[in-house]
Amino acid sequence: MIKEGQVVELLIRCEEITGQRLEQVRGNLSRAETRSAAIWELLALDASTELGTVEYEPHADGSPDIRVTLPSGEKVWIEVAFLYPRFWKEERQSFEVSQWLREEAKKRGIDGFKISCRFDGVASRSGFIRKLPRQQEKNEFLKSELVSSFFSQVSANKSEKSSFIHPDYTLAVVYSPESNGGGGGGLVQEAPKHYKEHALYRIVKTKARQHDVSGVRLLCIGTDQSNALSDFVAPNVVTPANALHYAFKETSAISGVITVSIESRVQGISGTTRDARAKIYYNENAKVHPSSPDKEVISKLNFNRWKYHYPLTKYDTPSNGMSRKLGGKLTVSTSNKGGTLKIPSTMLLEVLAGRISLNQEYDLSISHLLSGDYRITSSSLESGSPESGEAPRIVFEFELDFDAVFERTRPSKQGDSGGSV
């Protein structure tokens, strides 16, 4: 999802668009369990502005989230929904159990990163459901004979591989002496074998009953956490297209569904990037269909106006610092008489607070400008780009300090060992 600094700007823009203070959205942003859904609603509202004139919840007695007046004059309703993993509580507990085991390993003088867990599950129509010890059962689980014996065995011979499969939980634990990264995995939990268990089928059926409005009505369903929008979850599972096929057969209230999956992708030598991929499915059984020209306009919805970062879970808030703020690039340019340093304002605050250093954060040589032989002649503020995740930058202009009369170090030249002047 996007960072807190971006959300602030996005919220301001959306309130300007709608001409109202979005109190409910603000309240949802303050709680971890509803934060991602609230951000997605703002992103969908912002994207809708490219289609035409936008109204937010125009009916006081209840309506879909957004009404857009297209260039053709037709009004289109857009109901927004966000998909969290169906079994997010089990996913969270899986993480907790892994942490318990690594902490226990550390107490016993064992490298916790050599411990890995595999989480299986009990087969059901919705997938493979994990069974794990609850938070209040932590001490009982770690003190059990099976777990204690495992750690005793590892402590006695750290060069030998050791493992166990828990008889009461869908959990297997392995100690690998050659491992350095921990790791783990397991069966995909949300892998529905029946269309009625698929998240898209369930949400279409639910939303179809919520409002009774005339005109084209679309659902805009996004996620950066659930695999329900993927065609490649596990073998022989219901796909998004299959689930929507059955949902459309059973409702005429929904004209179509827009699915948006925010995913990480490898992008050449530049590393990993996150972007949104949208698909539109129209319901042939709908009471109202958009015209072909209107479909063309709707297809131009752009959900990549903002730079995406990491998912925001339902149970955690990112810690203070750069993980919540806008970042950006530090750049240095030099000339015969001096140079220019541009640094994101958020990064400068972290440097001033002593939490990071410039050399640690950036692989750039700026030591000559900070050597003491240069002075700052001017500074200015350069606008940032919230959509791109970039903070405003402070621009410092440096000039060689010609007024200095004591010795100063001169830059080394090729074949020169350096010296003083």
C-alpha positions in Angstrom: 0.0 0.0 0.0 1.1 3.6 0.0 3.0 5.3 2.9 1.5 7.6 5.5 3.0 10.7 3.9 1.2 9.9 0.7 -2.1 9.1 2.4 -2.1 12.6 4.0 -1.8 14.2 0.5 -4.3 11.8 -1.0 -6.9 12.5 1.8 -6.5 16.2 1.3 -7.1 15.9 -2.4 -10.1 13.6 -2.0 -11.7 16.0 0.5 -11.2 18.8 -1.9 -12.8 16.7 -4.7 -15.8 15.8 -2.7 -16.1 19.2 -0.9 -16.5 17.4 2.5 -14.5 16.2 5.4 -14.4 12.4 5.2 -14.9 11.6 8.8 -15.5 7.9 8.5 -12.5 7.4 6.2 -10.3 9.3 8.7 -11.6 7.1 11.5 -10.8 4.0 9.5 -7.3 5.2 8.7 -6.6 5.4 12.4 -7.2 1.7 13.0 -4.9 -1.1 11.7 -7.8 -3.5 11.0 -9.5 -1.0 8.6 -6.6 1.1 7.4 -5.9 -0.7 4.0 -9.5 -0.7 3.1 -9.8 3.1 3.8 -6.7 3.8 1.7 -8.1 1.7 -1.1 -11.3 3.7 -1.0 -9.3 6.9 -1.4 -7.2 5.5 -4.3 -10.4 4.4 -6.1 -12.0 7.8 -5.6 -8.8 9.6 -6.9 -8.7 7.3 -9.9 -12.4 7.9 -10.7 -11.7 11.6 -11.2 -10.1 10.8 -14.6 -13.4 9.5 -15.8 -15.6 12.5 -15.1 -17.3 14.5 -12.4 -17.2 12.6 -9.1 -19.6 12.6 -6.1 -19.0 10.7 -2.9 -21.9 8.8 -1.2 -24.5 11.3 -2.7 -27.5 9.7 -1.1 -27.8 10.5 2.6 -29.9 7.3 3.2 -27.2 5.1 1.8 -25.7 4.5 -1.7 -22.6 3.0 -3.3 -19.4 4.9 -2.5 -18.9 6.9 -5.8 -21.1 8.2 -8.5 -19.3 9.4 -11.7 -20.9 11.4 -14.5 -19.1 10.3 -17.6 -18.5 12.6 -20.7 -21.5 11.0 -22.3 -23.7 12.3 -19.5 -24.4 8.8 -18.1 -24.0 8.3 -14.4 -22.0 5.2 -13.2 -22.0 3.9 -9.6 -18.8 2.5 -8.2 -18.8 0.5 -4.9 -15.4 0.0 -3.4 -14.2 -3.1 -1.6 -10.8 -4.3 -0.3 -9.9 -8.0 0.1 -7.8 -9.1 3.1 -6.6 -12.7 3.3 -9.6 -14.8 4.4 -7.4 -16.5 7.0 -5.3 -13.6 8.1 -5.6 -14.5 11.7 -4.0 -17.9 11.0 -1.3 -16.2 9.0 -0.6 -13.9 11.9 -0.5 -16.8 14.3 1.9 -18.7 11.9 4.3 -15.8 12.2 3.9 -15.7 16.0 4.7 -19.4 16.3 7.8 -19.0 14.2 8.9 -16.2 16.5 8.3 -18.2 19.6 10.5 -21.0 18.3 13.3 -18.7 17.3 13.2 -16.8 20.7 13.3 -20.2 22.5 16.3 -21.2 20.3 18.2 -18.1 21.2 17.6 -18.7 25.0 19.2 -22.1 24.6 22.2 -20.8 22.7 20.9 -22.0 19.3 20.9 -19.9 16.1 17.2 -19.1 15.6 17.7 -18.6 11.9 18.5 -22.2 11.5 14.9 -23.0 12.6 12.2 -23.2 9.9 8.5 -24.0 10.1 6.1 -25.7 7.6 2.4 -25.0 8.1 0.1 -27.5 6.5 -3.7 -27.5 6.9 -6.9 -29.3 7.2 -8.6 -29.7 3.8 -11.9 -27.9 3.3 -14.0 -26.4 0.4 -12.3 -23.1 1.0 -8.7 -24.4 1.1 -6.3 -25.8 3.8 -7.1 -24.4 7.2 -4.2 -24.3 9.7 -4.5 -25.4 13.3 -2.0 -23.7 15.6 -1.5 -22.9 19.3 -3.2 -19.7 20.5 -1.4 -16.8 22.0 -2.3 -17.8 25.5 -1.0 -21.3 24.9 2.6 -20.1 24.2 4.2 -21.3 27.4 2.4 -24.6 27.4 3.4 -25.2 23.8 7.1 -24.4 24.4 7.3 -26.5 27.6 5.6 -29.5 26.0 7.7 -32.7 25.9 7.9 -32.7 22.2 9.2 -29.2 21.8 11.5 -29.5 24.8 13.0 -32.7 23.5 13.6 -31.2 20.1 15.6 -28.3 21.5 17.5 -30.6 23.8 18.4 -32.8 20.9 19.6 -29.8 18.9 21.6 -28.4 21.8 23.4 -31.7 22.2 24.4 -31.9 18.6 24.2 -28.6 16.6 25.8 -30.1 13.5 23.0 -32.6 13.0 19.7 -31.9 11.3 16.6 -32.4 13.5 12.9 -32.1 13.1 9.4 -33.0 14.4 5.8 -33.0 13.2 3.4 -31.9 15.8 0.5 -34.4 16.4 -2.0 -31.7 17.6 -1.2 -28.9 15.1 -0.7 -28.5 11.4 3.0 -27.7 12.0 6.4 -29.2 11.2 9.6 -27.8 12.6 13.1 -28.3 11.2 16.5 -27.4 12.4 19.1 -27.2 9.6 22.7 -26.5 10.6 23.6 -25.2 7.1 20.7 -22.7 7.1 21.3 -19.0 7.7 17.9 -17.5 6.8 15.2 -19.3 8.8 12.4 -19.4 6.3 9.4 -21.7 6.1 6.2 -22.0 4.2 3.2 -24.3 3.8 0.0 -25.0 2.0 -2.0 -22.1 0.6 -4.9 -21.6 2.9 -7.2 -19.6 0.7 -7.5 -22.1 -2.2 -11.3 -22.6 -2.7 -12.5 -25.8 -4.4 -16.1 -24.6 -4.7 -17.2 -21.3 -6.3 -19.4 -20.4 -3.3 -16.2 -20.3 -1.1 -14.4 -17.9 -3.4 -14.0 -14.3 -2.1 -15.2 -12.7 -5.3 -18.4 -14.7 -5.4 -19.1 -13.9 -1.8 -18.5 -10.2 -2.1 -20.5 -9.8 -5.3 -23.5 -11.6 -3.6 -23.1 -9.4 -0.5 -22.8 -6.1 -2.3 -25.6 -6.8 -4.7 -28.1 -6.8 -1.8 -26.7 -3.6 -0.1 -28.1 -0.9 -2.3 -31.0 -0.3 -4.7 -29.9 2.4 -7.2 -30.7 2.8 -10.9 -28.1 2.9 -13.6 -24.8 1.1 -14.2 -23.3 -0.3 -11.0 -19.7 -1.5 -10.8 -17.8 -3.1 -8.0 -14.1 -2.1 -7.7 -12.3 -4.8 -5.7 -8.6 -4.4 -4.8 -6.0 -6.1 -2.7 -2.3 -6.2 -2.0 -2.6 -9.1 0.4 -5.1 -11.7 -0.7 -4.4 -14.3 -3.5 -8.1 -14.5 -4.4 -7.5 -12.3 -7.5 -4.8 -14.6 -8.8 -5.3 -17.3 -11.4 -2.3 -19.2 -10.1 -3.0 -20.1 -6.5 -3.0 -23.9 -6.4 -4.0 -26.7 -8.8 -7.7 -27.3 -9.5 -9.0 -24.3 -7.6 -11.8 -21.9 -8.6 -10.4 -19.0 -10.6 -11.6 -15.3 -10.3 -13.3 -15.6 -13.7 -15.1 -18.8 -12.7 -16.3 -17.3 -9.4 -17.6 -14.2 -11.2 -19.3 -16.3 -13.8 -21.4 -18.0 -11.2 -22.0 -14.8 -9.2 -23.3 -13.0 -12.4 -25.7 -15.9 -13.1 -27.3 -15.2 -9.7 -27.5 -11.4 -9.8 -28.6 -8.7 -12.2 -27.9 -5.8 -9.9 -24.2 -5.6 -10.6 -23.2 -4.4 -14.1 -19.6 -5.4 -13.8 -16.6 -6.0 -11.5 -13.2 -4.3 -11.7 -10.5 -6.3 -9.9 -7.2 -4.7 -9.0 -4.2 -6.7 -7.7 -1.2 -4.8 -6.4 1.8 -7.1 -6.7 5.6 -7.1 -6.6 7.4 -7.6 -9.9 11.0 -8.0 -10.9 11.9 -5.1 -13.2 15.3 -5.7 -14.9 18.4 -4.6 -13.1 16.5 -2.0 -11.1 15.1 -4.6 -8.7 11.6 -5.1 -7.5 8.7 -2.8 -8.0 5.0 -2.9 -7.0 2.3 -2.0 -9.3 -1.4 -2.5 -9.9 -3.0 -4.7 -12.5 -6.7 -4.2 -13.3 -9.2 -6.4 -15.1 -12.8 -5.6 -15.9 -15.5 -8.3 -16.0 -19.0 -7.3 -17.3 -22.2 -9.1 -16.4 -24.2 -10.2 -19.4 -27.2 -10.8 -17.1 -27.2 -7.2 -15.7 -30.3 -5.1 -15.8 -28.2 -2.1 -17.1 -25.2 -2.3 -19.3 -22.7 0.5 -20.1 -22.5 1.5 -23.7 -19.5 0.7 -25.8 -18.2 4.3 -25.6 -18.7 4.3 -21.9 -16.8 1.0 -21.5 -13.9 2.6 -23.4 -13.9 5.5 -20.9 -14.1 3.1 -17.9 -11.2 1.0 -19.2 -9.0 4.1 -18.8 -9.1 3.9 -15.0 -5.5 4.2 -13.8 -4.6 2.7 -10.4 -0.9 3.3 -10.8 -1.0 7.1 -10.2 0.6 6.5 -6.8 3.8 4.5 -6.0 3.0 1.4 -3.9 5.2 0.1 -1.1 4.6 -2.8 1.4 1.2 -4.3 2.5 -0.4 -2.9 5.7 -1.6 -5.8 7.9 -4.8 -5.8 9.9 -2.9 -6.1 13.2 0.1 -3.8 12.9 1.1 -0.2 12.4 4.5 0.6 10.8 6.9 2.1 13.4 7.9 5.7 13.3 10.6 6.8 11.0 11.2 6.5 7.3 9.0 3.4 6.9 6.0 5.7 7.2 7.4 8.8 5.5 8.1 9.8 1.9 11.7 9.1 0.8 13.4 10.0 -2.4 16.9 10.2 -4.0 19.9 12.1 -2.7 21.8 13.5 -5.6 25.2 15.3 -5.8 26.6 17.3 -8.7 30.0 19.0 -8.7 31.8 21.8 -10.5 35.2 23.4 -10.5 34.2 25.8 -7.8 31.8 23.7 -5.7 28.7 21.6 -6.1 25.1 20.9 -5.2 23.6 18.5 -2.7 19.9 17.6 -2.9 18.5 15.6 0.1 14.9 14.6 0.9 13.6 16.7 3.7 12.5 13.6 5.6 16.0 12.1 5.3 17.6 15.3 6.5 15.5 15.1 9.7 16.7 11.5 10.3 20.3 12.6 9.9 19.9 15.5 12.3 18.3 13.2 14.8 21.3 10.9 14.5 19.3 7.9 13.5 21.1 7.5 10.2 24.1 8.9 8.4 24.3 10.0 4.7 27.0 7.5 3.9 25.0 4.6 5.4 21.9 5.5 3.5 23.3 6.3 0.1 26.2 4.9 -1.9 27.4 8.3 -3.0 30.6 10.1 -2.4 29.8 13.4 -0.8 32.8 13.5 1.5 34.6 16.3 -0.4 31.6 18.7 0.0 31.5 17.9 3.7 35.3 18.0 4.2 35.3 21.5 5.7 36.9 23.1 2.6 33.5 24.1 1.3 30.9 26.4 2.6 27.1 26.6 1.9 26.3 29.6 -0.1 22.5 29.1 -0.4 19.7 26.7 0.3 16.2 26.2 -1.1 13.2 23.8 -1.0 12.4 21.7 -4.1 8.9 20.4 -4.5 8.3 16.7 -4.0 5.9 14.3 -5.6 3.6 12.4 -3.2 2.3 10.2 -6.1 5.9 9.0 -6.7 6.6 8.6 -3.0 9.1 11.4 -3.1 9.4 14.0 -0.3 10.4 17.7 -1.0 14.2 18.0 -1.2 16.4 20.6 0.5 18.9 21.9 -2.1 22.3 23.1 -0.7 24.7 25.0 -2.9 28.4 24.6 -2.0 31.4 26.7 -2.9 35.1 26.2 -2.2 35.9 28.4 0.8 38.5 30.7 -0.7 38.6 32.7 2.5 40.3 29.8 4.3 44.0 30.6 5.0 45.1 27.5 6.8 46.2 24.3 5.2 43.5 22.4 3.3 43.6 18.9 1.7 43.5 18.9 -2.1 41.9 16.1 -4.1 44.3 13.3 -5.1 45.1 13.0 -8.8 46.0 9.9 -10.7 49.6 9.1 -9.9 49.7 11.6 -7.1 49.8 10.5 -3.4 48.1 13.7 -2.3 49.3 16.4 0.1 48.6 19.8 1.4 48.7 23.3 0.0 
